[in-house]
Amino acid sequence: MSKSVGIVWSHISSIEGLALWFADNVKEEGTKITFSWGDIWTAMEERSAEILEMEKYQYVRLKWDDDSEDDTYWEMKIQKGDETDSLHLVITDFAEKHEVQAAKEMWNENMEKLHKASGI
């Protein structure tokens, strides 16, 4: 395992790592993770997700508690490039058709935050 994989893994699989780039505050109770964004004194959003699957140094798959669809989830998966040994974080996230652009923008912003937080 490369050092980069370990760094990315710690940022996508731990509450401490997720709090550095994904949400302002992250709490964990068993397999349930609660994310919050914003300030409690102004506008704050809070959402919870259940960890469906996790394979160390490979991927984390979660499902939002407020998602009523049975077959939807969001996933962060570490992949190495075939030819260059470059590291890729592949995001799978289900969205309604009218929400796709906003989801892409949100993940692009989060990837910038992850790059800054991880240093890679």
ABEGO torsion letter per residue (X at the ends): XBAAAAAAAAAAABAAAAAAAABABBBBBEABBBBBBEBAABBBBBBBBBBABBBBGABBBBBBAABABAABBBBBBBBBBAAAGBBBBBBBBBBBAAAAAAAAAAAAAAAAAAAAAAGX
